[in-house]
Amino acid sequence: MTLNELKKVVAELTDRAALNKIYKEDERTGARRLVTSRLRQLDLEREQRMNYDRASTFEAQYAGDIICGIDEVGRGPLAGPVVACAVILEEGHYYPGLTDSKQLSAKKRQSLEAQLLAAVSDYALGTATVEEIDAINIYEASKLAMRRAVESLTVKPSVLLIDAMTLGTGLVEEALIKGDSRSVSIGAASIIAKEYRDRLMMAYDVQYPGYDFKNNAGYGTKKHLEGIERLGITPIHRRTFEPIKSIILHQ
């Protein structure tokens, strides 16, 4: 069997005993590399499955209910709205590698977002504006964005799994600390919300050039602070956040 033929055979195998048998009997360096690579791939797939099952523990507790995961992004930036997502995953869902959006590369987030949007039972986004953030504070604005996301769903949930807060909706609610890494539903919401907000900040980068919004998403990076010093404050800056608050005070 040529190495190209063996590559096709090995790629289809999931039986570790069969793979080890090939490794033992075929002494070619190329053959053993193929087997070793496939074994590593199987190990990765098993680890991803275990992690996914572990992060589905809360969902499993509410089997039979319509479970909605909720998360927000954009609490910390100096500019732009806070964005929340509410998502109801489809039955039998499995998204290898899904976790807190902050732990994922941009490429992986975008790949998972595309998979989620194509398959989930329902999702909705909610935002709270800069004006609302300044009026009611970022914590309350985050809750407002989350409630708006839930209220915009077409499929009505019975259980809410929420990252680190409760919303007072009257539904069953679980506030999970670090929920975006402990619950696949919340993790999915964090990915969709982050990708949406990142694209929004890229659009703001065109509207308000010089602040590097496309790269910093509104966070207080060196380039962003230099932009504020050079160009001043834009309508999308949060006036109750420092150093913007002090700049306005001393104008």
N, C-alpha and C positions, 0 to 999 in steps of 0.2 A: 504494500500500500504506500503510495507517495505521501509526502507531508501535506500536500493540498487536500488529498482525499481524507487523510487522518484528521485534518483540521475540521472538516465538516462533520465527521463522526464524533469527535470530542466535543464539539459545540452543542451537540444534541444530548449528550450524556448528563444525567443527574445522579447516577449511581457512583458513589465514591469508590466502592470496591472494584467496579469495572474500570474506573480511571486508574486506580492504583495498579491494577493488573497490567494495563497498557504500559504504565511507567516501568514496571518491573521487567516486562518482556521485550519492550522496544528500547534498545540501548542508544538509539540515535539522539544526539543532543537536541535537535529540533523537535523531535517527538516528545521528549521529556519537558521541554519548555512549554509546549502546547498543553500538556497534561497539568503542569504546575500552574499555568495561567488559568485554566478552567477550574481547578480546585480553589484557587483564590477567589475567583468570581462567585463560586458557589458559597464560599464562606461569607463573602460580602452580602449576597442575597439572603442568606440565613440570618445574618446580623440585622439587616434592614427589616426583615419580617418580624424578628423578635422585638426590635425597637418600636415598630408600628403597632404590634399587639400590646406592648406595654403602654403605649400612648393612647390606646383605645379602651383602657380600663374604665374610665368614667362613662364613656359611651355604652359599654357593656352593662353597666349598672342600670341603665334606662332602656334596656331592650324592649321594643314595642312602642316606645314613645317617639315623637318627632323631635329630634335633637338638633339644636342650633348652636354653633360655635360663634363667639363674638370676640373681636379684638379691634384695637385701634392703633394707629401710627401717627406720629407727629406731635407728641406732647412736648418734646424738648426743643424743637427748632425756634429760631427767632422770627421766622417768617412762614407764611402759608397757613392753611386751615389744618385742623385735626380731622382725620378720616377714619371711619370705622367700617367694618364689614361684618355682616351676619350671613352665615353659610350653613346650609343643610346638605350634608353629604348623601350621596346615593347609597342604596342598599348594596352590600358587598364591596364597598370601596376599598381600594388599596393603592396608595401612592408612595412607592419606595422613596425613602429619603426625606419625606415630608416632616418638617419640624419648624421651630421658630424661624421666621423669615430673616432675622438678624444673623443667624448662624449659616445661612446659605449664600453661595455666590450668586451674582446677578444672573448668570446663565442658568443656574439650577432653578432659581426663583421663577424666571420667565418660562422655563419648561414646565414647571409644576403649575403655574398660573394657567397656561394654555390647556393643560390636561384637566384642571379643575373646572374651568369655565365651560368646557365641552361636555362635562359629565355630571356635575352636581345636581341635586334635585332642585335647589333654588339658592340664590344669593342676592344680596342687596347691599348697597353702599349708603352711608350716611356721613354728612360733614357738619362741622361747626365752623363758622367763619372766624376770621381774625377779629372782627368787631364783637362777636359773641364771646370769644376767648377773653378779650379785654374786659368785657362787661361782667362776666360771671366766673371767671378764672378757668384755668386749663383743665382742672379736675372735673368741674361741672360741665364744661364744654365737651369733654371726652364722653361723659355719660350721655349728654344730649345727642352727640353723633351716633352713639351706639343705639339709643332708643329709636332714632330716625331710621337706622338701618333695619332694625327688627320690624318696625311698622311698615317698611316698604316691601317686605317679603310677600310673595304671592302665596306660598305654602306657609300656613300658620304653625309654628312650633308649639310644643307643650313643655319642653325643657330647654333652658338656656345654660350653656357652659360659657362663662365669661372670664376674661383675663383680669383677675385681681379686683373686681368690684361687683356690686349688685346694682340693679337698675329699678327695682320696685315695680315691675310690670304686672305682678299678680300671678305670673307663671312660676313653675319650679325653676329656681336659679341656683347655680353653684358658682361661687367666686373662687377661682383657682389661682393661687400665687404661681407665677411663672407658667401660666396655663398654656402659653403658645408652644412650650416644649413638652408639656405633660398631657395634652389633649390634641388628637389629630384634627378635631373640628376647629379648635381655636387656632391651631397652627395653620390650617387652610385659610381661615379668615385673615390671619396676619399677612400671609403671602399676597392675597388678593388686594388687601388694603394698601400694603406697601407699594406694590407695582402700580396701582392706580395713582397714589400720591406722588410717586417718583415721576410719572409721566406728567402729572399736573405741574410739578415744579420745573420740569424741562420746558413746558410751555411758558411758564413765568420767566424763565431765563431768556427767552426770546423777547418777551414783553418788557422786561427790566434787565437789560444787559449790564454786565459789570459786577455782579454779585456772585457769579459762579453757581447759581441755583441748580443748574443741571448736574453738578457734581456734589454739592453739599446738601441738597434737598431742604435748604433753609436753616441748617444748623450753623452755629457760630464758628466757622472755620476761619483761618487767617485771611483767605481771599475774600470771604464774605465780610469780615470786619473791616478790611481795607476798602471794600466797595462802599460800605456805609460811611466811612470817614471821607472818602473822595466824592461820593455822589449824593449822600444823604439818605434819608429814610423814604421808603416806598409805601404805597397804600397797603401792601400785603405784609408789612412788618407789624409785629405784635408790640404795641406801645406800653404794655405793662411788664414786658420782659427787659431785663438788663442785658447789654448797656443802653438799649434804646430808650428806656424810661428816663435814665439820667441825661441822655443827649437832649431829649425833648425838654426836660426840666431846665436845662442851662441854655436853651436857645433864646 
